Amino acid sequence: MPGRVEGKVAFITGAARGQGRSHAVRLAEEGADIIAIDICGPIQPDSSIAPSTPEDLAETARLVEALDRRIVTAQVDVRDFDAVKTAVKNGVEQLGRLDIIVANAGIGTGGKRLDEVDESEWQEMIDINLTGVWKSVKAGVPHLMAGGNGGSIILTSSVGGLKAHPNIGPYVAAKHGVVGLARSFAIELGQYSIRANSVHPTNVNSPMFMHDATIKMFRPDLENPTKEDMAVAAQFMHVLPVGWVETIDISNAVLFLASDESRYVTGLPLTVDAGSMLK
C-alpha cells in the first residue's frame, strides 16, 4: 500500500533532533524524501539547553536512510536567508522536487517579565522563531510553485501562539506571529493549490522542554525538582491526564497536514495540546 506522502519531498528545519527529527522520520516512513537543515551548534551561549550537533543531524540522516528514503542535509542557521535558499536549491537539485515545507526550527525562553527582557533577547527570539520561519518558507515557495503540483506549508507554533503564558513574552509574541504568517501564506498562495497551516503543541518531550531550567520553572517550590515533580504541575495545564505529549504526536499532525488527506485544509491553527486551550 502506498505511503501517505509517497513520492513527495519535504524540507524540514531544525531537523537534527526533537520534533524536527521526528517529523523527518515520520514523513520518510510514509514515503517522502527529506531536505533537512539545522544550525548544529549553540545559539544562546548561556542556555541551559545543550545545542544540537552535527552528529545529531547525521543520526537523523541515518534514521531516514534506514527507511530506504533519500535525505540531503546541511548545517544552516535559519536567520541566514542566502544559506537557507542554497540548501533548499541543492536539495531540490538532488531529489528532483519540493512538495512540503515544515518550518520547525525554534528556540525557547523563560524566566523574565516582558518589560524586563533585554533587547538582545527579544531580537534573537523574533529573528529565529518568526523571521526564520518566514525565511524558510520564502526559500521554499519558488520550488513549490515551479513544480506545479501545489504543496503544503506547515509552521510550528505553540499553544503559546494562541494564548499567553507568564514570563515567556518574547516566545508568545513570536509564536502568535507564526499564526499570521500561516494565514497570510494560505490566502496568498491558495490560488496555486499551496496550503499553509500552523501546528500548536503543548509541552513536548523533547530537548527544548526537558531540561533543568524548565523543571525549576514549573516547580519553584522545590530546591531540586525532578522530572516527576514537574509532571505533577504540568498536568494542571491540560484536560487530559498528562504533563506533556511525545514528538510522534506532533509528527502525526504534521503528516496529516502534509498529506492529501488534508487537501482542503488551509489557514488552520491545529492544536495538539491535551486540551490546554480549554483552560
N, C-alpha and C positions, 0 to 999 in steps of 0.2 A: 504494500500500500504506500503510495507516495507520501512524503512528508508534507507538513502544512506550509512550509516555505521552500519546498523543493525547487532547485534551480535558481534561487534568488541570492543576492549578495547584500550583506548587511555591514554598514560602517558603524562601529561602536567605540565611543570614547571612554576613558577610564576603565580599560578592559583588563588591566593586569591582575586584578583580584576583586573580591567582594561582589557587588551586584553586576559590575561590568563583565567580569569573568563568567559569572553565572548566566548572563544574557547570551554571551558568545557561545557557550556550551549548549544552552537550551535551543538556540536557533540552529546550531550545527546539527543537533540531534534530529531536527525536523527538516534537514536538507539544505541549509544555507551555507554558503562560503562567507568568510569573515574578513573584513579590514579592521584591525584592532590597533588602537593607539593608547598610550598612557605616558605620563611625564616620567615615571620610573625614577623618582628622586624626591627630595624634600621640597616642600612649598613653604611651610611655616617653620622656621628654624627652631622655635621653642614649643612646637606642637607635641602633645602627649601621644599623638598617633604616629606610629612608625611609618615612614614613607614606603610606597611601593618601590619595587626594584626591577632591574632588567630580568632577573631570574623569575620574578613573578609573571612578567609578560611572556617569558619563554615557556612557563608552565601552562599558561592559557593556550598558547600555540600547540603545545604537546597534547593537551586535552582535546582540542578541536581536531587535530590531525589523527588522533586515535579513533575518531568517529568517521574517518575516511573523508573528511572535508578539507578544503584548502583554506589557508589563512595567510594574510600578509600583515606583518606587524611593523610598528615604528614607534620610537621614543619621541613623543611630541607633547609640548605644552599647549593646551587649547587657547591660551592667550596669544599665541603666535600664529596669526592667520595664514601667513605665507607657508609656514611649516605644515599646518593642518591641510591646506589646499594641496600641497605637494604630496602629502601622504595619501590623501584620497585619490588623487590623479594616478599615483603609482599603483595603488591597489586596483583601481578600475582597469588600468592597462594590463595588469596580470590576471585579473579574474573576469574581465570582459563586460562588466555592467555594474550598476548600482540600483538597488530597489528599496532599501531600508536604511534609515538613519536613526541611531539610538544615541542621543546626546546625553550621556550619563555622568561624565566626569564632574566632580564637585568636591568641595571641602566643607567641613563643619566648623562651628564656632560656639562659644558659650561663656557664661560667667559674668557678663557685664551688662548693666543697663544701657539702653541705646544711646542716651545722652553722654555716657562715659566712654563710649567706644572711640579708640584712636582713629584718626582719619585714614591712616595707612591700613588698618584692619578692615575698615569699611570698604576701601577701594579694592583691596585684594579679594574680598568676598564677591563684590559686584563683577570684577574683572573675570573671575573664574566661573562662578555659579550662574551668572546671567549673560555677560558679554561672551564668555567662552562657549556657551550654548548657542548663541546667535552665530558666532563664527563657525562653529562646527556644521550647523545646518547650511549656512551660506556657502561653505566649501563643497557640500554635497549636492545641493539642489540642481546646479547645472547638469550633473550626471544623471539625476533622476529625469530631468526634462529631456535630455539627449536620448535617453532610452525609449521614450515614447510609450512606456507601459504604465505610467502613473507611479505611485510609490507610497510609502508610509514613513512619516517622521514621528518619532516618539521621544519626548523630552522628559527627563527625570526631574520632577519637582518633589513635593513632600506634603504631608498634612500641614506642615508649616507654610505651604503655598496657598492654603485655603483658610487658615485661621492663625492667630498669633499665639506664641508661647513666650513667657518671660525670659529675658537675658540671652536671647539669640536673635536680636532685632535685625542685624545685617543679613543673616541667613533667611529670616522670614521675608524680608524685603526682596531679596534676590529670587527666592522661590515663588513669591507672588508674581514677580516679573516674568518668570518662565511660563506661567499660565497665559499671560498676554502675548508672549511670543508664539505659543502653540495656536492660539486663536487667530492671531494675525496671519501666520503661515497658512492656516486652514482656509481662511477666507480669500487669501490672495492666490493660492496655488490650487484651489479646488477645481478650477476650470481645466487643469491639466491632469485631473484624476489623482492628484497627490493629496493625501490626507495628513493631518497633523493633530496629535493628541498628547496630553501630558499624563504621567503616572504619578500618583501621590502615596508613597509608602508611609506607614508609621515607623516606629523603631524597627530596624532590621539587624539581624545577627550578622554583622559584617565589621571589618576593622574600623570603620568610621564611627560606629556606635559602641562597640565592645572594647572599651579601654578605660583606664583608671579615672580619667577626668570625668567621663560621663557617669560612671558608677558613683563617684563622690558628689556629682551634681544632683543625682537622684536621691542620695542618702546622706545629706549634710549632717544628719543627726548622729552618724556613726563615725568613729575615728578611722577604722579600717574596714569599710564596707566591702562585701563580696558581690559577685555576680548574682548570687541567690538573694542577697539583701536588696539589690536593685530590682529584681524581678517582682518583689512584693509591691514596691512603689510604682513601678512601670505599669503593672496590671491595672491600676486605677485609671489609666488613660483610656482604657478600652472597654467595650461592651463584652466582647468575648474574653474568656479567662486566660489571657496570655499577656506577657510583658513585651513581646516582640514577635515579629514574623521572620521567616527564613528568606534567603536570597531567591530560592526557587519560586517562592510565592510571587515575587515581583517579576521574575523571568517569565512565568506563565502568563501574566498580564501583558508583558511586552510581546510575547509570542502571539497572543490573540490580536493585538493591535497591528502586528506586522503581517499577519496572515489575511487571506481573502475572506475569512470568517467575519472580519470587521470592515468589509469593503465599503459600507456606507456609514461608518462611524468616523466622524471628524469633529475637531474642536471640543473633544470631551476631556474633562478632568476625571480620570479614572482612579478611584481610591482603592488601596489595598491596605486597610487600616484597622482591621479587627474592631471596627465600629467606633474608632476615635472621633470621627466627625459627628457622631451623635451626642457627644458630651460637650 
